[in-house]
């Protein structure tokens, strides 16, 4: 997910997106432990997306963008 896509969302939508990403991360961790994971790199991508969402939310709350 690109940062520009996240910046177009409202704060409520950003919160929902973060919750969705956290759920996906939890599911990926379960898949990893049970040996069912198809793409281990997806965990890293989801973690980066979560960080991106948090950064943009803080920017919006502070009024920087």
Secondary structure, DSSP 8 states (H G I E B T S, - for coil): --HHHHHTS-HHHHHHHHHHHHHHHHHHHHHHHHT--S-THHHHHHHHHHHHHHHHHHHHHHT--
